[in-house]
Structure formats: structure tokens, C-alpha cells
């Protein structure tokens, strides 16, 4: 077999492995999702479970980062899910087949989303990795971990080695190692690139499932179409063409939050959300903050949704969020334990840069024009930030539901984290230019759901399953 073809098959095989593991979790937990939602969440849950399991197993129990460990972690939920499915033989729940005739918006979203996703996979299979952070940080960390066979690689723990960002969480590099080891990739091969490209269609599928719940299929189609043609999700810093962790973090953070906001969330949604939020905490430094915020926002939305005269105890309604919090806390403790043995060098070390006050206020006049300029940059966003405020203003009646405010705050959470960093960094102008778009990516799933809420005014009498409110 030609080496190029073998590498391409290995890359696609890695995506299939993660999707198989996540599909097992969906069957095992009995999640109520649309068909598109099952595919999107299967991939995200698979990456979270396999890479997270290798991360924890390697650090806590010296589990080797090799093919056997990876296949075992894939098989566990896969086999268990199939056994549960065979035992119950229950029809699919929440698939929402609807009519056979798809709305025009859905057809356009499927066509455009498929074309863009196919282009991403072709680019990932045909070209080497070129983006700065992907080569400098994530792919380099993966090489160190694979060579050592453990997440506790000596090169990370010895201060004499020049390593950039040695204390960054390494969930995505571990996922890269899983693909490289499973398919016995050679040193110069990069079959892990489709791993990152696959987060784009997963993002669209999860968004489509969430938007369908709050606004129906027609509006969901338009929102997914808007996301599919937005350049920032595809080829800018943090997008799907590189090996950045921002789009994966956006999927884990937003997907976990949406599961917890489901109106009839059960223990299954809580466990699935816990896996995703744990993955968020292990993907980037700010992921732990965002995961914590998602838990608080979901708990708040749940309590607001509970009628005053309800006989259901609040503690029972909060069970999904509590389960997700346990997973997130376990991931945070794992990360702190892993990081404790790694000396910090060649990194920002924000905790040592001083307090936020008064720079959090005094830097507003200087940085605000630069931030606004980033919003309206044509190469990055085209007309997105010109049109989005108009849509929100025109559909402001749709933003009165119980989940609108939690979604708005969830969108703002990454931006608040970024502003905190800008307020204490020694060169905030440079930091804005390299991070602001990426923070917008991290909060993009909640923002697109806000657009769906604003657009749902065109769908009269439609009832959503997140907030329980009627459109129209």
C-alpha cells in the first residue's frame, strides 16, 4: 500500500475509533438526541473518554500510551453500549424524524457543511501541519509523550530542557498519541490531523441538535449554515485546519453545557456532560474555568426552570449537574497532580503577574478599539459581526426565555477570561492579536444558540426542549 494512502486511512481510522467509543457511551447512557446529534456527540465523547482515560491511567496507574491501552478504552464503552442496546431492543428516542421533506435551510446546511468538512479532511490528509501553536506546542508535546510512553515524560519534568508551555494540559496531544500508536505511524507521518478537522463537523452537528431543540429544524438549518461559512471556525488561528485546542475546547465546553440545559436532563446527560467538561478542563488552562462556569450556569438555569409549586425536590433536578461536577472535579485534581511535578519555564505564569485592579479598568480605553477592530475584520469574520447584532436585536423577544441569559453569560465567560489576561499581561496589544479570535471560538456554541433563539420568532407555536418556552 502506498505510504500516502496508508497515512490517510490511519487518519480516518483514528476518527472512527473515537466515534466508536463515543457511540458506545451514547448507547450505554441512553441519551435522547437527534441522529445528527448522536454523530456529533459520539465523536466528542470518544475523544474525551479515550484521551482522558489514557491521561488518567498513565499518570495514576502507569498505563502505557500504546495501541493496547487505546483499543481497550475504545472497546469498554463500545461493547457495553452494544450489550445494553441488544438487551433493551428499544426504539430510538428523541430522534425527531419529522417529515420526509427537509426545509430548504436544512438542505443548504447539509450541503455546505459537508463540502466544507470534506475540504478540511482533504487538506488535513494532503498537507503537513503548518500552524504555529500546533507545531510548537501540541504536536511537540505529543512527540515527547509518545517517545516516553507516559504523560509524565522526563523532558517535561526536568527544568534543564527548553519546553514552551510545559504545564499546559495535554488531552489533545494524548489523543494524537493514541492515533499514532494505534496505527503504528512513522516519525514523520501526521495521521492525527483529521483528529482536529473532525471537530468542525462535530461542532455543526451538536449545534444543529441544540438549535433544533430551541427553535425547530428550519431555524437550526440557517444557524448551522451561518456557522459552516464562517471563516474563523475553519482556517484562522484556533480553527479546524490546524492543531489548536480552541475548537475542541469550544465543542467540549458548549456541548457539555447544552446537555445540562436540556429540559428533562437525567443522570445519563449528567455523565455525558461530565465527560465533556472534564475534557474541557484537560484541554487548555482556561478550560477548567469555563467548565466550572458551565456547571454554575446549568444549575442556575435548572433552578430557575423549577416552578414554585413543583413537588420535585431541587436536589433531584440538580443531579445531572452534580454528576458532571464530580467528573470535572476529578479532572481538575488529575491535572493539578500531573502539573505539580513539572517546573514552570518559558510560560506566561499569569498567577505571578499581579492583581487585576486597576488595570482591568484603566486598559479599556486603549484596548477596546483594537478588540472592536478584530470583530469587524473581513478576512476573519466577513459580515458575521455586522449581521449578528441585527439578528439579536430583531429577535429580542426570543431572548426572554429561561436559558437565554445562561447562554449569553456562557458566551461571555471566555471573553472575561481573556480580558483578565489582558489586564495583567506585560504586552496586551500582542496578546489581543493572537488570542481574541480564539476566545470568541471558545464561546461560539452558546452564541449560535442565542442566534437560534432570536430567529425562532419565525416559527410560530414551536416548543423547545431546553427552556420549555414557546416560539412566536
Helices and strands as residue ranges (DSSP letters): H 3-29, H 35-61, H 67-88, H 104-126, H 132-133, I 134-138, H 139-148, H 154-157, H 171-182, H 193-228, G 231-233, H 246-261, H 267-281, H 287-305, H 314-317, H 319-340, G 350-352, H 359-362, H 364-375, H 378-381, H 384-394, G 396-400, H 404-424, H 428-442, H 444-455, G 456-458
